[in-house]
Amino acid sequence: MCHVIVTCRSMLWTLMSIVVAFAELVAFMSAEWLVGYPDGSEFNFTITASHRSDQRTLGIYNRCIKVAQQKVVQCGAYATDFMEIASGFWQATVIFLVVGIFLLSLVAILSVFSMCFQSILKKSIFNVCGLLQGIAGLFLILGLMLYPAGWGSNKVVDYCGPDASPYKVGLCSLGWAFYTAVGGTVLTFICAMFSAQAEIATSSDKVQDEIEEGRSLICVL
């Protein structure tokens, strides 16, 4: 018999798992990793906003151009295949981030089913998911550590000026996608640790009492 078990801690863990997977996916697909202007006008405070030049943003495999006067945004991939990505460091970043996001997406799916199935191969689904989230977090950290090493590539120099070099962003600034990826990585480890609390909540004495009473839908605050 399937017992649907819902607790505050398990629901919070499920929501956090879904949010972190979605956040990392959106950050990876975004072109807002580096933000710059062709003439460096973001550092020239004498230029008014109406005369500011077009803004350019660069992602890991894509880029956008925002035409200020026409209010038009043109985005697209600059790399048609994996080998055309700006640098070998960014290629490694893609691999690590994709693996991490895949694991997080898998956990997000499993977390939904955790309300009805509490074990996988006789192992607690929360412990298994927590382990996967910890592994995913390690992959994400590796990807984010390698990402700044690629700032010396020709593509970044073209966007951020000749001062751009590994771990030095030049005239560009970091965009929201980078900070989202970092925040999602931190939240990944929080989810991994919180999975233990979700497991404790769903196996508590109160839940077991509800099961023994024959209830199929169990809600515990």
N, C-alpha and C positions, 0 to 999 in steps of 0.2 A: 504494500500500500504506500502510495506517495504522500508524504507529509509536507505541506507547504509551510515552511517556518520563516517567519518575518520578525526580526528584532531591529531595534534602533541602530545597534552597532553594525549588524550585517547589511542593513539597507544603506547606511552611510558609507560603508566600505564599497558596496556595489556602485553607488553613485560616483564615488571618488575614482574608482577603477575605470568607469566609462569616461569621465571627464578627462582624466590624464591621458588615456589612449587617443581621444579626440583632439586634445590640445597638441600632443606631439605630432599627430598626422597633419593638422592644419599648419603648424610651424614648418614642418618639412616641406610641404607643398608651396608655401608662401615664398615670394621673392623679396620679402622685407627683412633680409638678414643684414644687409649693408645698405646704408642710405647716403647718397652723395649728390653733388651738383657739379656739372661739367667745369664751371669756373670757380668753384669753391666759394660761391656767394653766401653759403650758410654761415661763413665766418666773417663776412664783410657786413658789419652792422649799419653801414651808411647806405646800403641798398634797401629800398623800401620793398614791402611784400609784393606790390603790384609789378615791380620790375625784376623780381627774383627770377632766376633762370629755371629751366626745366629741371625737375627732380628726377634722379635715376636711382633705382633700387636693384640690388643684385642678390639673388638667392643662390642656393647651392648648384642648381642646374637651370635656373630660369632668371629672367630679368624683366623689369618694368620701366617705362618712361612716362612720367606725368608731365604733360604740357600745361604749364601754369595758366597761360592766358586763355587757352581753349578749353581748359578743364577736361582734358582727355587723358585717359590712361591706356597705354598700349603695353600689353604683357605677352610673353611667349618664352619658350625654351631656347636658350642659346646653344645647348648641347643636344644634338639629334641622336646621339648614342652615348653609352657609358664612357667610352674612351675620350670623348670631347669635353668632359667635365673639366673645369679650369685647372685642377692640379691633382696629383696623385693623392695628396692629403685629403682633398675633398671627395675623391673617389672612395677612399677608405671611410670617410665620414658617412657617405651614402650607405655603404654596406652595414656599418654599425648601427646607424639610425633605423634602417629598414628592418634589421633583425629585431632591434628593440621595440619598434612600433608593432611588428608582427606579434611578438610575445604579449605586448600590452593589449592588442586587439583580441587575441585568444583569451586572455584573462577576462577582458570585459564581457565576452560572450559567456564564458563559464560562470562569471559572477551572477549573471541573470538566472542561470539554471541552478545556482546554489540554493535558491529558495526552496527547490523541490528535491534536489539531489545533494546530499551532504558528503558524499564520498566518491572517490575515483580509484578503482582497483584497490579497494579497502584502505585507501588513504584519505584523510580529510581533504575535501576540495579546497578549503580555505588555506590549509598549509601548503598544498600543491601550488595554488595560485600565488600565495605569498612568496614562495621560492622562485616562481617564474617572474614575478615582478622584481625581485631582487636581481635576478640575472639580467632582465631587461634594463634595469637601472645601470648596471655595469657597462652594458653595450652603449647606452646613451652617453654615459660619462666619457667613454673612449672616443666616441664620435665628436662630442663637443670639445674635447681636448685637442683633437687633431684639426678641427675646423680652422682655428686661428693660424695654424702653421701654413695654411694655403693662401694667406693674405699677400704673399710675395709673388703670386702668379701674375702673368701678363694681363689676365682678365681683370683682376682686382686693381692692378696698377693703372689700367685704362680708366677705371671708375674712380679710384681714390687718390690718384696722383703718384708721382715718382717716390714719395716718401713712404709709400705702403711697403711693408715687408713682413715676414713671419712674426706674428703676435704684435704687429704695429699697424693700425688700421689706416694711417695716413689722414687724408682730408675727409674720409667718410666717418659716419657714426653707426653704431649698432642699432639695428631696427627691432621692432617688437617681436619678430619671429624668433630671434636669438634668445631674447629674454623669456619668451614663452617656452622655448625648448628647455632652458635652464630651470625655470619654475616647474615645468612638468617632470623633469628628472628628479628634483627634490621631492615633489609630491609622490613620485613612484616609490621611493624608499619609505615614505610615510605610509603609503598604502600597504607595502610589504609588511611593515611592522604592525599595522592595524588589523591585518588579516587574522592575527592570533586572537585579537579581541573579538572579532566576528565569530571565530570558531568557538571560543568560550561561551559567547552569548547563545549560540544555537545548540550547545550541548549542556546547558545549565539544568539544574534539578527541576526548575519550573517548567522548562520545555519538555523534559522527560515525563513529568506528571501529566502534562497535556496529552502526550502521545499515549500514555497508558490509559487515559480516559477515552481513547478512541477518536479523538478529534483529528480531522485531516487538515484544517486550516488553523495554524497556531500563530498568534500575534502576541509578542512579549515586548513591553516597553523597556 
